[in-house]
Amino acid sequence: MSSIAHQKGFAFCGIGNPQNFFALLKRENYDIAGEKAFKDHHNYTAADLKALERAAEASGAKFLLTTAKDAVKFVELSPTMPIFAVEISLSLDRENEFATLL
């Protein structure tokens, strides 16, 4: 598999606050050619996949980029364009202070 570095991606997701996901990608310096938000817990269809791939191609993107939660929903849909999942993790700077709030 070739590297996605120096290539444009097309971001999409079906989460509660999609703008946070898109902003994260930009903060992490992903080159995003376009983006599409779906409603939270969206059940993707083959038509959704084709529309995403068409939008990505039209924007000059070489791959699709989404959340891990959304990526698993495409296993049975046979994408023709690579789909990469962004793993998001949480770290606490002051873990002990946070624990006292629980």
MOPAC internal coordinates of N, CA, C and O (Angstrom, degrees):
PM7 1SCF
backbone

  N    0.0000 0     0.00 0     0.00 0    0    0    0
  C    1.4582 1     0.00 0     0.00 0    1    0    0
  C    1.5302 1   108.70 1     0.00 0    2    1    0
  O    1.2310 1   120.99 1   -43.09 1    3    2    1
  N    1.3049 1   115.72 1   136.91 1    3    2    1
  C    1.4592 1   119.66 1   178.61 1    5    3    2
  C    1.5260 1   110.16 1   -81.65 1    6    5    3
  O    1.2310 1   121.24 1   -19.34 1    7    6    5
  N    1.3026 1   115.24 1   160.66 1    7    6    5
  C    1.4537 1   121.88 1  -178.89 1    9    7    6
  C    1.5290 1   110.39 1   -72.91 1   10    9    7
  O    1.2310 1   120.97 1   -31.03 1   11   10    9
  N    1.3157 1   115.75 1   148.97 1   11   10    9
  C    1.4674 1   119.49 1   175.33 1   13   11   10
  C    1.5258 1   111.31 1   -90.89 1   14   13   11
  O    1.2310 1   120.83 1   177.46 1   15   14   13
  N    1.3283 1   116.02 1    -2.54 1   15   14   13
  C    1.4658 1   119.57 1   176.96 1   17   15   14
  C    1.5204 1   108.99 1   -61.36 1   18   17   15
  O    1.2310 1   120.96 1   -41.09 1   19   18   17
  N    1.3036 1   115.76 1   138.91 1   19   18   17
  C    1.4679 1   123.16 1   178.11 1   21   19   18
  C    1.5251 1   112.82 1    69.06 1   22   21   19
  O    1.2310 1   119.86 1  -162.79 1   23   22   21
  N    1.3218 1   117.87 1    17.21 1   23   22   21
  C    1.4599 1   121.92 1   175.39 1   25   23   22
  C    1.5227 1   108.72 1  -122.39 1   26   25   23
  O    1.2310 1   121.07 1   -29.14 1   27   26   25
  N    1.2999 1   115.55 1   150.86 1   27   26   25
  C    1.4666 1   120.48 1   178.96 1   29   27   26
  C    1.5279 1   110.19 1   -85.44 1   30   29   27
  O    1.2310 1   121.59 1   -37.39 1   31   30   29
  N    1.3357 1   114.56 1   142.61 1   31   30   29
  C    1.4494 1   121.26 1   175.65 1   33   31   30
  C    1.5159 1   110.30 1  -119.50 1   34   33   31
  O    1.2310 1   121.10 1   -18.29 1   35   34   33
  N    1.3162 1   115.50 1   161.71 1   35   34   33
  C    1.4640 1   122.41 1   176.17 1   37   35   34
  C    1.5271 1   106.60 1  -115.41 1   38   37   35
  O    1.2310 1   120.38 1   -61.19 1   39   38   37
  N    1.3195 1   116.88 1   118.81 1   39   38   37
  C    1.4679 1   121.97 1  -174.52 1   41   39   38
  C    1.5258 1   111.02 1   -94.73 1   42   41   39
  O    1.2310 1   121.02 1   -38.13 1   43   42   41
  N    1.3164 1   115.66 1   141.87 1   43   42   41
  C    1.4622 1   121.04 1   173.73 1   45   43   42
  C    1.5190 1   109.38 1  -150.92 1   46   45   43
  O    1.2310 1   121.16 1   -21.66 1   47   46   45
  N    1.3163 1   115.39 1   158.34 1   47   46   45
  C    1.4594 1   119.96 1   176.73 1   49   47   46
  C    1.5267 1   110.09 1  -166.28 1   50   49   47
  O    1.2310 1   121.57 1   -18.82 1   51   50   49
  N    1.3126 1   114.60 1   161.18 1   51   50   49
  C    1.4577 1   122.78 1   174.86 1   53   51   50
  C    1.5219 1   108.15 1  -127.48 1   54   53   51
  O    1.2310 1   121.14 1  -109.64 1   55   54   53
  N    1.3197 1   115.42 1    70.36 1   55   54   53
  C    1.4668 1   121.16 1  -178.43 1   57   55   54
  C    1.5179 1   109.18 1  -126.28 1   58   57   55
  O    1.2310 1   120.82 1    -9.82 1   59   58   57
  N    1.3191 1   116.04 1   170.18 1   59   58   57
  C    1.4606 1   121.98 1  -175.64 1   61   59   58
  C    1.5171 1   114.72 1   -61.18 1   62   61   59
  O    1.2310 1   120.01 1   142.77 1   63   62   61
  N    1.3314 1   117.58 1   -37.23 1   63   62   61
  C    1.4633 1   120.93 1  -179.70 1   65   63   62
  C    1.5267 1   109.14 1  -131.17 1   66   65   63
  O    1.2310 1   120.46 1  -101.07 1   67   66   65
  N    1.3289 1   116.72 1    78.93 1   67   66   65
  C    1.4644 1   119.58 1  -175.19 1   69   67   66
  C    1.5200 1   113.47 1   -62.18 1   70   69   67
  O    1.2310 1   119.51 1   150.62 1   71   70   69
  N    1.3209 1   118.55 1   -29.38 1   71   70   69
  C    1.4642 1   119.99 1  -178.90 1   73   71   70
  C    1.5209 1   111.88 1   -62.95 1   74   73   71
  O    1.2310 1   120.05 1   148.97 1   75   74   73
  N    1.3309 1   117.52 1   -31.03 1   75   74   73
  C    1.4686 1   119.92 1   175.98 1   77   75   74
  C    1.5219 1   110.74 1   -64.82 1   78   77   75
  O    1.2310 1   120.46 1   139.02 1   79   78   77
  N    1.3318 1   116.73 1   -40.98 1   79   78   77
  C    1.4617 1   120.86 1   178.43 1   81   79   78
  C    1.5252 1   110.56 1   -63.61 1   82   81   79
  O    1.2310 1   120.23 1   132.55 1   83   82   81
  N    1.3213 1   117.16 1   -47.45 1   83   82   81
  C    1.4619 1   120.68 1  -179.66 1   85   83   82
  C    1.5330 1   111.25 1   -63.22 1   86   85   83
  O    1.2310 1   120.47 1   141.10 1   87   86   85
  N    1.3254 1   116.70 1   -38.90 1   87   86   85
  C    1.4687 1   120.68 1   178.07 1   89   87   86
  C    1.5371 1   110.68 1   -65.87 1   90   89   87
  O    1.2310 1   120.19 1   141.55 1   91   90   89
  N    1.3238 1   117.24 1   -38.45 1   91   90   89
  C    1.4659 1   121.61 1   177.26 1   93   91   90
  C    1.5225 1   110.26 1   -60.16 1   94   93   91
  O    1.2310 1   120.42 1   135.01 1   95   94   93
  N    1.3131 1   116.80 1   -44.99 1   95   94   93
  C    1.4676 1   120.02 1  -179.98 1   97   95   94
  C    1.5221 1   110.82 1   -60.20 1   98   97   95
  O    1.2310 1   120.64 1   138.50 1   99   98   97
  N    1.3161 1   116.38 1   -41.50 1   99   98   97
  C    1.4659 1   119.88 1   179.77 1  101   99   98
  C    1.5283 1   110.73 1   -67.68 1  102  101   99
  O    1.2310 1   120.27 1   139.05 1  103  102  101
  N    1.3409 1   117.08 1   -40.95 1  103  102  101
  C    1.4725 1   120.35 1   177.64 1  105  103  102
  C    1.5192 1   111.50 1   -61.82 1  106  105  103
  O    1.2310 1   120.78 1   147.07 1  107  106  105
  N    1.3291 1   116.11 1   -32.93 1  107  106  105
  C    1.4701 1   121.22 1  -178.94 1  109  107  106
  C    1.5304 1   111.76 1   -88.31 1  110  109  107
  O    1.2310 1   120.73 1  -170.47 1  111  110  109
  N    1.3295 1   116.20 1     9.53 1  111  110  109
  C    1.4660 1   123.34 1   174.36 1  113  111  110
  C    1.5216 1   115.57 1    67.08 1  114  113  111
  O    1.2310 1   120.02 1  -151.42 1  115  114  113
  N    1.3231 1   117.57 1    28.58 1  115  114  113
  C    1.4563 1   119.49 1   169.38 1  117  115  114
  C    1.5254 1   107.58 1   -71.89 1  118  117  115
  O    1.2310 1   120.41 1   -37.80 1  119  118  117
  N    1.3224 1   116.83 1   142.20 1  119  118  117
  C    1.4591 1   121.99 1   177.90 1  121  119  118
  C    1.5252 1   107.17 1   -90.31 1  122  121  119
  O    1.2310 1   120.81 1   -80.93 1  123  122  121
  N    1.3237 1   116.06 1    99.07 1  123  122  121
  C    1.4600 1   122.08 1  -173.73 1  125  123  122
  C    1.5363 1   109.97 1   -99.81 1  126  125  123
  O    1.2310 1   121.12 1   -61.62 1  127  126  125
  N    1.3275 1   115.45 1   118.38 1  127  126  125
  C    1.4685 1   121.27 1  -178.86 1  129  127  126
  C    1.5258 1   111.64 1   -84.47 1  130  129  127
  O    1.2310 1   120.33 1   157.12 1  131  130  129
  N    1.3271 1   116.97 1   -22.88 1  131  130  129
  C    1.4556 1   121.19 1  -179.64 1  133  131  130
  C    1.5120 1   109.70 1  -172.40 1  134  133  131
  O    1.2310 1   121.19 1   -10.08 1  135  134  133
  N    1.3189 1   115.33 1   169.92 1  135  134  133
  C    1.4679 1   119.61 1  -179.76 1  137  135  134
  C    1.5209 1   110.43 1  -149.38 1  138  137  135
  O    1.2310 1   121.54 1   -26.41 1  139  138  137
  N    1.3293 1   114.66 1   153.59 1  139  138  137
  C    1.4632 1   121.92 1   179.07 1  141  139  138
  C    1.5183 1   108.39 1  -142.81 1  142  141  139
  O    1.2310 1   120.98 1   -52.75 1  143  142  141
  N    1.3192 1   115.73 1   127.25 1  143  142  141
  C    1.4682 1   121.34 1   177.45 1  145  143  142
  C    1.5237 1   109.55 1  -104.85 1  146  145  143
  O    1.2310 1   120.91 1   -43.73 1  147  146  145
  N    1.2993 1   115.86 1   136.27 1  147  146  145
  C    1.4549 1   123.63 1   173.12 1  149  147  146
  C    1.5203 1   107.76 1  -112.36 1  150  149  147
  O    1.2310 1   120.54 1   -14.20 1  151  150  149
  N    1.3184 1   116.58 1   165.80 1  151  150  149
  C    1.4682 1   119.61 1   177.82 1  153  151  150
  C    1.5307 1   109.27 1   -66.13 1  154  153  151
  O    1.2310 1   120.96 1   -23.98 1  155  154  153
  N    1.3123 1   115.78 1   156.02 1  155  154  153
  C    1.4538 1   122.06 1   179.32 1  157  155  154
  C    1.5256 1   110.20 1   -56.34 1  158  157  155
  O    1.2310 1   120.26 1   -42.83 1  159  158  157
  N    1.3263 1   117.11 1   137.17 1  159  158  157
  C    1.4692 1   124.66 1   179.01 1  161  159  158
  C    1.5270 1   112.41 1    63.76 1  162  161  159
  O    1.2310 1   120.19 1  -149.63 1  163  162  161
  N    1.3211 1   117.25 1    30.37 1  163  162  161
  C    1.4611 1   121.26 1  -179.71 1  165  163  162
  C    1.5220 1   110.97 1   -60.15 1  166  165  163
  O    1.2310 1   120.40 1   -43.20 1  167  166  165
  N    1.3155 1   116.84 1   136.80 1  167  166  165
  C    1.4638 1   122.49 1   174.36 1  169  167  166
  C    1.5247 1   107.41 1   -95.29 1  170  169  167
  O    1.2310 1   120.58 1   -76.99 1  171  170  169
  N    1.3065 1   116.50 1   103.01 1  171  170  169
  C    1.4534 1   122.09 1  -175.26 1  173  171  170
  C    1.5232 1   111.28 1   -70.17 1  174  173  171
  O    1.2310 1   121.47 1   -35.60 1  175  174  173
  N    1.3240 1   114.79 1   144.40 1  175  174  173
  C    1.4579 1   122.49 1   178.60 1  177  175  174
  C    1.5231 1   109.09 1  -116.31 1  178  177  175
  O    1.2310 1   121.03 1    -9.34 1  179  178  177
  N    1.3195 1   115.64 1   170.66 1  179  178  177
  C    1.4623 1   120.27 1   175.36 1  181  179  178
  C    1.5274 1   110.10 1   -61.16 1  182  181  179
  O    1.2310 1   120.16 1   144.50 1  183  182  181
  N    1.3180 1   117.30 1   -35.50 1  183  182  181
  C    1.4689 1   120.68 1   177.69 1  185  183  182
  C    1.5266 1   111.02 1   -65.11 1  186  185  183
  O    1.2310 1   119.92 1   141.07 1  187  186  185
  N    1.3331 1   117.75 1   -38.93 1  187  186  185
  C    1.4700 1   121.30 1   175.91 1  189  187  186
  C    1.5234 1   110.05 1   -60.61 1  190  189  187
  O    1.2310 1   120.93 1   134.69 1  191  190  189
  N    1.3281 1   115.82 1   -45.31 1  191  190  189
  C    1.4624 1   120.34 1  -178.83 1  193  191  190
  C    1.5283 1   110.58 1   -61.82 1  194  193  191
  O    1.2310 1   120.17 1   134.26 1  195  194  193
  N    1.3190 1   117.27 1   -45.74 1  195  194  193
  C    1.4638 1   119.84 1   179.47 1  197  195  194
  C    1.5244 1   111.21 1   -62.36 1  198  197  195
  O    1.2310 1   120.27 1   139.49 1  199  198  197
  N    1.3253 1   117.09 1   -40.51 1  199  198  197
  C    1.4671 1   120.95 1   178.73 1  201  199  198
  C    1.5259 1   110.73 1   -64.71 1  202  201  199
  O    1.2310 1   120.20 1   139.37 1  203  202  201
  N    1.3336 1   117.23 1   -40.63 1  203  202  201
  C    1.4663 1   121.00 1   177.72 1  205  203  202
  C    1.5261 1   110.86 1   -63.81 1  206  205  203
  O    1.2310 1   120.58 1   135.79 1  207  206  205
  N    1.3203 1   116.49 1   -44.21 1  207  206  205
  C    1.4621 1   120.00 1  -179.69 1  209  207  206
  C    1.5317 1   111.17 1   -65.52 1  210  209  207
  O    1.2310 1   119.96 1   140.69 1  211  210  209
  N    1.3255 1   117.68 1   -39.31 1  211  210  209
  C    1.4715 1   120.85 1   177.02 1  213  211  210
  C    1.5316 1   110.45 1   -63.85 1  214  213  211
  O    1.2310 1   120.65 1   135.11 1  215  214  213
  N    1.3399 1   116.36 1   -44.89 1  215  214  213
  C    1.4729 1   120.28 1   179.45 1  217  215  214
  C    1.5247 1   110.58 1   -63.45 1  218  217  215
  O    1.2310 1   120.52 1   139.11 1  219  218  217
  N    1.3194 1   116.61 1   -40.89 1  219  218  217
  C    1.4605 1   120.81 1   179.33 1  221  219  218
  C    1.5280 1   110.41 1   -63.18 1  222  221  219
  O    1.2310 1   120.43 1   132.37 1  223  222  221
  N    1.3142 1   116.77 1   -47.63 1  223  222  221
  C    1.4638 1   120.51 1   179.47 1  225  223  222
  C    1.5269 1   111.10 1   -61.23 1  226  225  223
  O    1.2310 1   120.32 1   137.02 1  227  226  225
  N    1.3266 1   116.99 1   -42.98 1  227  226  225
  C    1.4654 1   121.25 1  -179.56 1  229  227  226
  C    1.5246 1   111.51 1   -63.35 1  230  229  227
  O    1.2310 1   120.36 1   149.99 1  231  230  229
  N    1.3427 1   116.91 1   -30.01 1  231  230  229
  C    1.4661 1   120.63 1  -178.98 1  233  231  230
  C    1.5230 1   112.67 1   -87.41 1  234  233  231
  O    1.2310 1   120.27 1   174.19 1  235  234  233
  N    1.3353 1   117.08 1    -5.81 1  235  234  233
  C    1.4605 1   120.62 1  -178.71 1  237  235  234
  C    1.5144 1   113.91 1    89.90 1  238  237  235
  O    1.2310 1   119.94 1  -170.88 1  239  238  237
  N    1.3298 1   117.73 1     9.12 1  239  238  237
  C    1.4673 1   121.56 1  -179.61 1  241  239  238
  C    1.5315 1   110.53 1   -76.86 1  242  241  239
  O    1.2310 1   120.99 1   -31.33 1  243  242  241
  N    1.3153 1   115.71 1   148.67 1  243  242  241
  C    1.4635 1   122.34 1   179.70 1  245  243  242
  C    1.5246 1   112.83 1  -104.95 1  246  245  243
  O    1.2310 1   120.57 1   170.90 1  247  246  245
  N    1.3352 1   116.51 1    -9.10 1  247  246  245
  C    1.4621 1   120.72 1  -178.64 1  249  247  246
  C    1.5185 1   109.26 1  -156.65 1  250  249  247
  O    1.2310 1   121.07 1   -15.71 1  251  250  249
  N    1.3264 1   115.56 1   164.29 1  251  250  249
  C    1.4626 1   122.94 1   174.56 1  253  251  250
  C    1.5214 1   108.09 1  -102.56 1  254  253  251
  O    1.2310 1   121.25 1   -32.56 1  255  254  253
  N    1.3249 1   115.22 1   147.44 1  255  254  253
  C    1.4603 1   121.85 1  -177.58 1  257  255  254
  C    1.5204 1   107.90 1  -132.57 1  258  257  255
  O    1.2310 1   120.34 1   -51.68 1  259  258  257
  N    1.3300 1   116.95 1   128.32 1  259  258  257
  C    1.4610 1   120.39 1  -176.87 1  261  259  258
  C    1.5252 1   110.63 1  -149.31 1  262  261  259
  O    1.2310 1   121.16 1     2.79 1  263  262  261
  N    1.3126 1   115.38 1  -177.21 1  263  262  261
  C    1.4595 1   121.18 1   176.95 1  265  263  262
  C    1.5290 1   109.58 1   -79.97 1  266  265  263
  O    1.2310 1   120.45 1   -20.24 1  267  266  265
  N    1.3136 1   116.74 1   159.76 1  267  266  265
  C    1.4636 1   120.84 1   176.08 1  269  267  266
  C    1.5247 1   109.96 1   -61.63 1  270  269  267
  O    1.2310 1   120.71 1   142.95 1  271  270  269
  N    1.3308 1   116.26 1   -37.05 1  271  270  269
  C    1.4670 1   121.37 1   179.57 1  273  271  270
  C    1.5299 1   111.55 1   -59.77 1  274  273  271
  O    1.2310 1   120.73 1   141.08 1  275  274  273
  N    1.3254 1   116.21 1   -38.92 1  275  274  273
  C    1.4585 1   120.30 1  -179.17 1  277  275  274
  C    1.5234 1   112.42 1   -83.39 1  278  277  275
  O    1.2310 1   119.77 1   146.27 1  279  278  277
  N    1.3102 1   118.04 1   -33.73 1  279  278  277
  C    1.4666 1   121.43 1  -176.14 1  281  279  278
  C    1.5243 1   112.52 1   -59.02 1  282  281  279
  O    1.2310 1   120.25 1   141.47 1  283  282  281
  N    1.3227 1   117.13 1   -38.53 1  283  282  281
  C    1.4666 1   119.98 1  -177.74 1  285  283  282
  C    1.5271 1   112.15 1   -64.79 1  286  285  283
  O    1.2310 1   120.16 1   160.06 1  287  286  285
  N    1.3046 1   117.29 1   -19.94 1  287  286  285
  C    1.4626 1   121.05 1  -178.84 1  289  287  286
  C    1.5309 1   112.79 1   -77.48 1  290  289  287
  O    1.2310 1   120.28 1   175.64 1  291  290  289
  N    1.3342 1   117.08 1    -4.36 1  291  290  289
  C    1.4615 1   121.36 1  -177.28 1  293  291  290
  C    1.5212 1   113.53 1  -105.51 1  294  293  291
  O    1.2310 1   119.85 1  -179.15 1  295  294  293
  N    1.3065 1   117.89 1     0.85 1  295  294  293
  C    1.4599 1   121.85 1  -176.67 1  297  295  294
  C    1.5281 1   111.51 1   -56.98 1  298  297  295
  O    1.2310 1   119.87 1   138.50 1  299  298  297
  N    1.2965 1   117.86 1   -41.50 1  299  298  297
  C    1.4659 1   122.27 1  -176.37 1  301  299  298
  C    1.5269 1   113.40 1   -89.56 1  302  301  299
  O    1.2310 1   119.48 1   177.48 1  303  302  301
  N    1.3274 1   118.60 1    -2.52 1  303  302  301
  C    1.4621 1   120.75 1  -173.11 1  305  303  302
  C    1.5327 1   114.34 1   -95.64 1  306  305  303
  O    1.2310 1   118.94 1   176.55 1  307  306  305
  N    1.3034 1   119.63 1    -3.45 1  307  306  305
  C    1.4613 1   124.23 1   176.20 1  309  307  306
  C    1.5320 1   114.39 1    54.31 1  310  309  307
  O    1.2310 1   120.09 1  -115.36 1  311  310  309
  N    1.3062 1   117.44 1    64.64 1  311  310  309
  C    1.4710 1   119.43 1   178.18 1  313  311  310
  C    1.5322 1   111.23 1   -64.72 1  314  313  311
  O    1.2310 1   120.87 1   -31.45 1  315  314  313
  N    1.3216 1   115.95 1   148.55 1  315  314  313
  C    1.4594 1   120.62 1   175.37 1  317  315  314
  C    1.5204 1   111.18 1   -97.05 1  318  317  315
  O    1.2310 1   120.38 1   163.05 1  319  318  317
  N    1.3162 1   116.89 1   -16.95 1  319  318  317
  C    1.4558 1   123.24 1   178.80 1  321  319  318
  C    1.5345 1   107.68 1  -108.04 1  322  321  319
  O    1.2310 1   119.49 1   -37.87 1  323  322  321
  N    1.3253 1   118.58 1   142.13 1  323  322  321
  C    1.4631 1   119.15 1   178.69 1  325  323  322
  C    1.5323 1   111.91 1   -60.10 1  326  325  323
  O    1.2310 1   121.16 1   -40.60 1  327  326  325
  N    1.3322 1   115.39 1   139.40 1  327  326  325
  C    1.4687 1   122.34 1   174.73 1  329  327  326
  C    1.5191 1   107.27 1  -118.13 1  330  329  327
  O    1.2310 1   121.04 1   -57.14 1  331  330  329
  N    1.3271 1   115.61 1   122.86 1  331  330  329
  C    1.4533 1   121.29 1   178.41 1  333  331  330
  C    1.5211 1   109.28 1  -111.22 1  334  333  331
  O    1.2310 1   120.85 1   -41.09 1  335  334  333
  N    1.3232 1   115.98 1   138.91 1  335  334  333
  C    1.4658 1   122.03 1   178.28 1  337  335  334
  C    1.5235 1   109.23 1  -100.39 1  338  337  335
  O    1.2310 1   121.15 1   -45.28 1  339  338  337
  N    1.3153 1   115.40 1   134.72 1  339  338  337
  C    1.4550 1   121.85 1   176.45 1  341  339  338
  C    1.5215 1   107.53 1   -94.44 1  342  341  339
  O    1.2310 1   120.68 1   -61.30 1  343  342  341
  N    1.3146 1   116.30 1   118.70 1  343  342  341
  C    1.4624 1   121.27 1   176.97 1  345  343  342
  C    1.5288 1   107.94 1   -84.07 1  346  345  343
  O    1.2310 1   120.83 1   -52.40 1  347  346  345
  N    1.3016 1   116.03 1   127.60 1  347  346  345
  C    1.4620 1   121.37 1  -179.35 1  349  347  346
  C    1.5186 1   108.21 1  -111.73 1  350  349  347
  O    1.2310 1   121.05 1   -49.63 1  351  350  349
  N    1.3150 1   115.60 1   130.37 1  351  350  349
  C    1.4618 1   119.45 1   178.71 1  353  351  350
  C    1.5236 1   109.54 1  -125.14 1  354  353  351
  O    1.2310 1   121.32 1   -18.87 1  355  354  353
  N    1.3040 1   115.08 1   161.13 1  355  354  353
  C    1.4572 1   122.61 1  -178.01 1  357  355  354
  C    1.5171 1   108.63 1  -117.82 1  358  357  355
  O    1.2310 1   121.03 1   -45.11 1  359  358  357
  N    1.3129 1   115.63 1   134.89 1  359  358  357
  C    1.4615 1   119.32 1   173.53 1  361  359  358
  C    1.5272 1   107.87 1  -130.68 1  362  361  359
  O    1.2310 1   121.40 1   -33.86 1  363  362  361
  N    1.3177 1   114.92 1   146.14 1  363  362  361
  C    1.4622 1   121.54 1  -178.90 1  365  363  362
  C    1.5140 1   109.70 1  -109.61 1  366  365  363
  O    1.2310 1   121.14 1   -50.37 1  367  366  365
  N    1.3274 1   115.42 1   129.63 1  367  366  365
  C    1.4622 1   119.86 1   178.25 1  369  367  366
  C    1.5261 1   111.43 1   -75.82 1  370  369  367
  O    1.2310 1   120.69 1   140.87 1  371  370  369
  N    1.3200 1   116.29 1   -39.13 1  371  370  369
  C    1.4710 1   120.77 1  -177.56 1  373  371  370
  C    1.5277 1   108.43 1  -123.25 1  374  373  371
  O    1.2310 1   121.26 1  -107.21 1  375  374  373
  N    1.3156 1   115.20 1    72.79 1  375  374  373
  C    1.4524 1   122.88 1  -173.54 1  377  375  374
  C    1.5272 1   112.67 1   -58.52 1  378  377  375
  O    1.2310 1   119.80 1   138.86 1  379  378  377
  N    1.3359 1   117.98 1   -41.14 1  379  378  377
  C    1.4638 1   120.53 1  -178.87 1  381  379  378
  C    1.5375 1   111.39 1   -64.62 1  382  381  379
  O    1.2310 1   120.21 1   138.93 1  383  382  381
  N    1.3196 1   117.21 1   -41.07 1  383  382  381
  C    1.4567 1   119.88 1   177.53 1  385  383  382
  C    1.5202 1   110.89 1   -64.56 1  386  385  383
  O    1.2310 1   120.35 1   140.50 1  387  386  385
  N    1.3015 1   116.95 1   -39.50 1  387  386  385
  C    1.4540 1   120.81 1   178.46 1  389  387  386
  C    1.5287 1   110.51 1   -63.27 1  390  389  387
  O    1.2310 1   120.40 1   137.15 1  391  390  389
  N    1.3262 1   116.84 1   -42.85 1  391  390  389
  C    1.4680 1   121.55 1  -179.33 1  393  391  390
  C    1.5176 1   111.60 1   -60.03 1  394  393  391
  O    1.2310 1   119.79 1   146.43 1  395  394  393
  N    1.3286 1   118.00 1   -33.57 1  395  394  393
  C    1.4639 1   119.98 1   179.68 1  397  395  394
  C    1.5268 1   111.79 1   -69.73 1  398  397  395
  O    1.2310 1   120.27 1   158.51 1  399  398  397
  N    1.3237 1   117.08 1   -21.49 1  399  398  397
  C    1.4697 1   121.00 1   178.98 1  401  399  398
  C    1.5246 1   112.66 1   -79.27 1  402  401  399
  O    1.2310 1   120.39 1   162.90 1  403  402  401
  N    1.3253 1   116.86 1   -17.10 1  403  402  401
  C    1.4691 1   120.44 1  -176.64 1  405  403  402
  C    1.4970 1   113.10 1   -77.25 1  406  405  403
  O    1.2310 1   120.10 1   180.00 1  407  406  405

